[in-house]
């Protein structure tokens, strides 16, 4: 029968010391635990102080171990996020592009609503309106500045009628078709409009320059009275354009002349309104004679 193995480490002193130290540590831990139990029963307040002190001493070690455990636990989540980052970024880019397109469309609709509201207010405020239309194209010839609108003789449009937008004057009707008409723009050299400065009624003549601008010539000789920033409006002289329609704003001044740009640019305007030619109310002299005759007593009227 084999003899039972001995638990003694033999003659190895290092092993003997290690076994002895383990016994000492085990006995010390048991005594510390027993002491803690006795202290918690005999003096709970003192035991609380001891426990708080121990927790404070072991706090750095506990925090480090906690961080390590948390980091190891989140490795799988980080790997999954890294794998899906490419598809998520592509989806986000598509969403951003879709939102950008929607924002642009909303801004365009907002601007269109503002233009239509201005045109509606203009139509409600005047009784000279014949038809409303849209500018659908412009002339390809470099010698004339002409735009085309989708309203013609069937809508009551005739040659010579003024065409305006909420922002200001566009021009006058040049050629009329059944459902379309050509508009001679303000910037054409053949379009001459009597104008005045809005703030003090200084008169001038506007004529197109065939390059997108108009030239303002003062009526009086001498020093040029105009300055950059002056707003020019129609005077009503000549009987075609009604007074006080915005025409252009002056941007540059040179000796005896001023350069201005139309306030209603055909490149930005879509909806326009065709008006009847303006006719100034010229008093009839005979009406005044008849009125004075009515107010004259019968005994003062001489017999023929």
VEXMILO-399883 format. One record per residue (C-alpha): residue number from 1; residue in one letter; x, y, z. Coordinates in Angstrom, 2 decimals, decimal comma. Last residue first. Example, Ala and Ser with C-alpha at 12.3 -4.5 7.8 and 13.67 -1.06 7.14 Angstrom:
<recs>
<2 's' <13,67 -1,06 7,14>>
<1 'a' <12,30 -4,50 7,80>>
</recs>
This chain:
<recs>
<304 'x' <-77,51 137,75 -78,33>>
<303 'x' <-78,96 138,77 -74,98>>
<302 'x' <-76,44 139,39 -72,32>>
<301 'x' <-76,42 137,20 -69,25>>
<300 'x' <-76,29 139,33 -66,12>>
<299 'x' <-80,07 139,18 -65,48>>
<298 'x' <-80,00 135,38 -65,51>>
<297 'x' <-77,44 135,10 -62,67>>
<296 'x' <-74,15 133,41 -63,70>>
<295 'x' <-73,46 130,01 -62,03>>
<294 'x' <-74,72 128,00 -65,02>>
<293 'x' <-72,69 130,16 -67,37>>
<292 'x' <-69,58 129,51 -65,30>>
<291 'x' <-70,13 125,74 -65,57>>
<290 'x' <-70,72 125,95 -69,31>>
<289 'x' <-67,53 127,96 -69,75>>
<288 'x' <-65,57 125,46 -67,63>>
<287 'x' <-66,90 122,54 -69,65>>
<286 'x' <-65,93 124,35 -72,82>>
<285 'x' <-62,36 124,59 -71,62>>
<284 'x' <-62,14 120,77 -71,30>>
<283 'x' <-59,76 119,74 -68,49>>
<282 'x' <-57,01 117,31 -69,50>>
<281 'x' <-57,18 114,10 -67,44>>
<280 'x' <-53,98 112,37 -68,45>>
<279 'x' <-54,47 109,17 -70,42>>
<278 'x' <-52,39 106,17 -69,38>>
<277 'x' <-52,25 103,30 -71,81>>
<276 'x' <-54,20 100,31 -70,46>>
<275 'x' <-52,21 97,95 -68,36>>
<274 'x' <-50,48 94,58 -68,89>>
<273 'x' <-49,31 92,88 -65,71>>
<272 'x' <-46,19 90,79 -65,20>>
<271 'x' <-45,32 87,49 -63,46>>
<270 'x' <-41,83 86,12 -64,04>>
<269 'x' <-39,36 88,78 -62,98>>
<268 'x' <-35,73 87,89 -62,23>>
<267 'x' <-34,16 88,02 -65,70>>
<266 'x' <-36,69 90,65 -66,79>>
<265 'x' <-35,15 93,01 -64,19>>
<264 'x' <-37,72 95,22 -62,49>>
<263 'x' <-35,67 97,96 -60,76>>
<262 'x' <-34,06 98,80 -64,06>>
<261 'x' <-30,35 99,74 -63,87>>
<260 'x' <-29,12 103,32 -64,06>>
<259 'x' <-26,36 105,30 -65,77>>
<258 'x' <-26,36 109,09 -65,41>>
<257 'x' <-25,49 111,82 -67,91>>
<256 'x' <-24,24 115,41 -68,06>>
<255 'x' <-20,67 114,56 -67,07>>
<254 'x' <-20,68 111,10 -65,49>>
<253 'x' <-22,86 109,47 -62,88>>
<252 'x' <-23,10 105,83 -61,85>>
<251 'x' <-25,63 103,51 -60,19>>
<250 'x' <-28,94 105,29 -60,68>>
<249 'x' <-31,99 103,25 -59,74>>
<248 'x' <-34,62 102,44 -62,34>>
<247 'x' <-38,29 102,67 -63,33>>
<246 'x' <-40,69 102,73 -60,38>>
<245 'x' <-44,22 103,64 -61,59>>
<244 'x' <-45,20 107,05 -60,18>>
<243 'x' <-47,19 108,28 -63,17>>
<242 'x' <-49,08 106,13 -65,69>>
<241 'x' <-47,11 105,21 -68,78>>
<240 'x' <-48,48 106,12 -72,20>>
<239 'x' <-49,93 109,66 -71,94>>
<238 'x' <-46,89 111,65 -72,93>>
<237 'x' <-46,05 112,83 -69,43>>
<236 'x' <-47,10 110,33 -66,76>>
<235 'x' <-44,00 111,16 -64,73>>
<234 'x' <-42,47 107,71 -64,40>>
<233 'x' <-40,18 106,92 -61,48>>
<232 'x' <-36,43 107,28 -60,87>>
<231 'x' <-34,78 106,25 -57,60>>
<230 'x' <-31,51 108,02 -56,79>>
<229 'x' <-28,83 105,68 -55,38>>
<228 'x' <-25,96 107,20 -57,30>>
<227 'x' <-26,47 110,94 -57,77>>
<226 'x' <-28,46 113,07 -60,22>>
<225 'x' <-28,40 116,86 -60,60>>
<224 'x' <-25,88 116,93 -63,48>>
<223 'x' <-24,64 120,49 -63,66>>
<222 'x' <-25,80 122,53 -66,60>>
<221 'x' <-28,72 122,00 -68,93>>
<220 'x' <-32,13 121,11 -67,56>>
<219 'x' <-34,01 118,03 -68,68>>
<218 'x' <-31,53 115,62 -67,14>>
<217 'x' <-30,50 112,59 -69,21>>
<216 'x' <-30,87 109,15 -67,65>>
<215 'x' <-29,27 106,25 -69,53>>
<214 'x' <-30,58 102,74 -69,12>>
<213 'x' <-28,80 99,47 -68,37>>
<212 'x' <-28,99 95,85 -69,60>>
<211 'x' <-26,62 96,38 -72,54>>
<210 'x' <-28,92 97,77 -75,23>>
<209 'x' <-28,43 101,30 -73,80>>
<208 'x' <-32,07 102,08 -73,10>>
<207 'x' <-33,43 105,61 -72,79>>
<206 'x' <-34,68 107,48 -69,73>>
<205 'x' <-35,42 111,19 -69,90>>
<204 'x' <-35,16 113,46 -66,87>>
<203 'x' <-37,11 115,49 -64,35>>
<202 'x' <-36,24 116,50 -60,79>>
<201 'x' <-39,37 115,59 -58,82>>
<200 'x' <-37,77 115,92 -55,35>>
<199 'x' <-37,69 112,46 -53,74>>
<198 'x' <-38,84 110,29 -56,64>>
<197 'x' <-36,48 111,65 -59,27>>
<196 'x' <-38,42 112,10 -62,47>>
<195 'x' <-38,95 110,07 -65,62>>
<194 'x' <-40,07 110,48 -69,23>>
<193 'x' <-39,54 107,11 -70,99>>
<192 'x' <-37,72 106,35 -74,22>>
<191 'x' <-37,67 102,79 -75,60>>
<190 'x' <-35,82 102,59 -78,91>>
<189 'x' <-32,46 102,00 -77,22>>
<188 'x' <-33,77 98,84 -75,60>>
<187 'x' <-33,10 98,61 -71,83>>
<186 'x' <-36,69 99,50 -70,97>>
<185 'x' <-37,87 96,35 -72,71>>
<184 'x' <-39,94 96,17 -75,89>>
<183 'x' <-42,45 93,43 -75,08>>
<182 'x' <-43,41 90,80 -77,65>>
<181 'x' <-46,87 89,27 -77,37>>
<180 'x' <-48,47 85,88 -76,99>>
<179 'x' <-51,87 84,22 -77,31>>
<178 'x' <-53,29 85,64 -80,55>>
<177 'x' <-50,17 87,60 -81,45>>
<176 'x' <-49,16 91,14 -80,54>>
<175 'x' <-45,93 92,98 -81,39>>
<174 'x' <-44,40 95,89 -79,46>>
<173 'x' <-46,05 95,89 -76,03>>
<172 'x' <-44,36 98,31 -73,65>>
<171 'x' <-41,57 98,09 -71,08>>
<170 'x' <-40,82 96,41 -67,75>>
<169 'x' <-41,81 99,09 -65,23>>
<168 'x' <-41,44 98,40 -61,51>>
<167 'x' <-40,98 95,85 -58,76>>
<166 'x' <-44,58 94,60 -58,83>>
<165 'x' <-44,20 94,05 -62,59>>
<164 'x' <-45,08 96,30 -65,51>>
<163 'x' <-46,15 96,18 -69,13>>
<162 'x' <-47,46 99,32 -70,79>>
<161 'x' <-49,79 98,89 -73,79>>
<160 'x' <-48,39 100,07 -77,13>>
<159 'x' <-49,77 97,27 -79,30>>
<158 'x' <-52,87 95,55 -77,95>>
<157 'x' <-53,55 92,96 -75,24>>
<156 'x' <-57,19 91,99 -74,67>>
<155 'x' <-56,60 88,36 -73,64>>
<154 'x' <-57,34 87,07 -77,13>>
<153 'x' <-54,96 89,72 -78,45>>
<152 'x' <-52,01 88,26 -76,60>>
<151 'x' <-50,78 86,81 -73,32>>
<150 'x' <-47,89 84,38 -72,80>>
<149 'x' <-45,09 86,96 -72,62>>
<148 'x' <-42,11 87,53 -74,89>>
<147 'x' <-39,10 89,68 -74,13>>
<146 'x' <-37,33 92,16 -76,42>>
<145 'x' <-33,99 93,99 -76,17>>
<144 'x' <-32,94 94,55 -79,74>>
<143 'x' <-29,61 94,45 -81,58>>
<142 'x' <-28,26 91,31 -79,90>>
<141 'x' <-31,03 89,16 -81,35>>
<140 'x' <-31,95 86,11 -79,27>>
<139 'x' <-35,07 87,82 -77,97>>
<138 'x' <-36,33 86,77 -74,58>>
<137 'x' <-38,55 83,96 -73,35>>
<136 'x' <-41,57 83,05 -71,21>>
<135 'x' <-42,37 86,26 -69,37>>
<134 'x' <-45,57 85,47 -67,52>>
<133 'x' <-49,00 87,00 -67,86>>
<132 'x' <-51,62 89,15 -66,20>>
<131 'x' <-54,23 90,91 -68,30>>
<130 'x' <-55,93 94,27 -68,80>>
<129 'x' <-55,23 96,12 -65,55>>
<128 'x' <-56,12 99,81 -65,56>>
<127 'x' <-58,33 99,57 -62,45>>
<126 'x' <-55,45 99,62 -60,01>>
<125 'x' <-54,95 98,63 -56,36>>
<124 'x' <-56,25 95,07 -56,61>>
<123 'x' <-53,88 94,24 -59,46>>
<122 'x' <-50,90 95,65 -57,57>>
<121 'x' <-51,82 93,70 -54,44>>
<120 'x' <-52,09 90,54 -56,54>>
<119 'x' <-48,74 91,24 -58,19>>
<118 'x' <-47,10 91,73 -54,80>>
<117 'x' <-48,68 88,51 -53,53>>
<116 'x' <-47,49 86,64 -56,63>>
<115 'x' <-43,93 87,88 -56,15>>
<114 'x' <-43,92 86,93 -52,46>>
<113 'x' <-45,36 83,49 -53,25>>
<112 'x' <-42,63 82,91 -55,84>>
<111 'x' <-39,95 83,86 -53,33>>
<110 'x' <-41,38 81,42 -50,78>>
<109 'x' <-41,66 78,65 -53,37>>
<108 'x' <-38,00 79,14 -54,29>>
<107 'x' <-36,99 79,07 -50,62>>
<106 'x' <-38,95 75,85 -50,08>>
<105 'x' <-37,36 74,24 -53,14>>
<104 'x' <-33,88 75,17 -51,90>>
<103 'x' <-34,67 73,75 -48,45>>
<102 'x' <-35,99 70,52 -49,99>>
<101 'x' <-32,83 70,13 -52,06>>
<100 'x' <-30,67 70,65 -48,97>>
<99 'x' <-32,74 68,11 -47,01>>
<98 'x' <-32,22 65,49 -49,73>>
<97 'x' <-28,48 66,19 -49,81>>
<96 'x' <-28,24 65,90 -46,02>>
<95 'x' <-30,18 62,61 -46,08>>
<94 'x' <-27,92 61,18 -48,79>>
<93 'x' <-24,86 62,19 -46,80>>
<92 'x' <-26,32 60,61 -43,66>>
<91 'x' <-26,97 57,34 -45,50>>
<90 'x' <-23,39 57,28 -46,81>>
<89 'x' <-22,04 57,98 -43,34>>
<88 'x' <-24,14 55,17 -41,85>>
<87 'x' <-22,97 52,71 -44,50>>
<86 'x' <-19,33 53,53 -43,80>>
<85 'x' <-19,67 53,59 -40,00>>
<84 'x' <-21,28 50,11 -39,86>>
<83 'x' <-18,03 48,17 -39,33>>
<82 'x' <-16,69 50,79 -36,92>>
<81 'x' <-19,93 50,78 -34,92>>
<80 'x' <-19,85 46,97 -34,61>>
<79 'x' <-16,21 47,05 -33,47>>
<78 'x' <-16,99 49,75 -30,94>>
<77 'x' <-19,95 47,77 -29,57>>
<76 'x' <-17,83 44,59 -29,27>>
<75 'x' <-15,11 46,47 -27,39>>
<74 'x' <-17,61 47,99 -24,97>>
<73 'x' <-17,34 45,24 -22,30>>
<72 'x' <-13,54 45,36 -22,28>>
<71 'x' <-13,65 49,11 -21,73>>
<70 'x' <-16,20 48,79 -18,91>>
<69 'x' <-14,12 46,12 -17,16>>
<68 'x' <-10,97 48,20 -17,46>>
<67 'x' <-12,73 51,31 -16,25>>
<66 'x' <-14,10 49,46 -13,22>>
<65 'x' <-10,66 48,03 -12,40>>
<64 'x' <-9,18 51,52 -12,46>>
<63 'x' <-12,00 52,94 -10,31>>
<62 'x' <-11,60 50,11 -7,76>>
<61 'x' <-7,84 50,66 -7,52>>
<60 'x' <-8,24 54,39 -7,09>>
<59 'x' <-11,03 53,88 -4,43>>
<58 'x' <-9,17 51,35 -2,24>>
<57 'x' <-7,97 53,88 0,31>>
<56 'x' <-11,28 55,78 0,34>>
<55 'x' <-13,24 52,57 0,79>>
<54 'x' <-11,04 51,53 3,69>>
<53 'x' <-11,50 54,88 5,38>>
<52 'x' <-15,27 54,73 4,88>>
<51 'x' <-15,36 51,21 6,38>>
<50 'x' <-13,34 52,28 9,42>>
<49 'x' <-15,55 55,30 10,00>>
<48 'x' <-18,68 53,18 9,68>>
<47 'x' <-17,23 50,63 12,15>>
<46 'x' <-16,72 53,44 14,66>>
<45 'x' <-20,37 54,42 14,41>>
<44 'x' <-21,56 50,79 14,67>>
<43 'x' <-19,64 50,19 17,92>>
<42 'x' <-20,31 46,77 19,55>>
<41 'x' <-21,99 45,01 16,65>>
<40 'x' <-19,92 46,48 13,84>>
<39 'x' <-16,77 46,16 15,96>>
<38 'x' <-17,38 42,46 16,65>>
<37 'x' <-17,95 41,79 12,94>>
<36 'x' <-14,87 43,82 11,99>>
<35 'x' <-12,76 41,99 14,57>>
<34 'x' <-13,92 38,64 13,20>>
<33 'x' <-13,05 39,78 9,68>>
<32 'x' <-9,68 41,03 10,81>>
<31 'x' <-9,03 37,74 12,68>>
<30 'x' <-9,92 35,73 9,59>>
<29 'x' <-7,74 37,91 7,42>>
<28 'x' <-4,86 37,56 9,87>>
<27 'x' <-5,26 33,75 9,98>>
<26 'x' <-5,31 33,56 6,19>>
<25 'x' <-2,31 35,87 5,89>>
<24 'x' <-0,32 33,91 8,50>>
<23 'x' <-1,13 30,58 6,85>>
<22 'x' <-0,12 31,96 3,47>>
<21 'x' <3,10 33,29 4,95>>
<20 'x' <3,93 29,86 6,43>>
<19 'x' <3,33 28,13 3,10>>
<18 'x' <5,55 30,66 1,36>>
<17 'x' <8,26 30,31 3,98>>
<16 'x' <8,22 26,51 3,68>>
<15 'x' <8,37 26,73 -0,10>>
<14 'x' <11,33 29,04 0,07>>
<13 'x' <12,97 26,74 2,68>>
<12 'x' <12,85 23,67 0,45>>
<11 'x' <13,57 20,76 2,89>>
<10 'x' <10,27 19,05 2,42>>
<9 'x' <7,18 20,97 1,43>>
<8 'x' <5,09 19,31 4,14>>
<7 'x' <1,80 18,02 2,94>>
<6 'x' <2,99 14,45 2,98>>
<5 'x' <1,71 12,01 0,41>>
<4 'x' <-0,02 9,01 1,84>>
<3 'x' <2,04 5,77 1,71>>
<2 'x' <1,35 3,36 -1,05>>
<1 'x' <0,00 0,00 0,00>>
</recs>
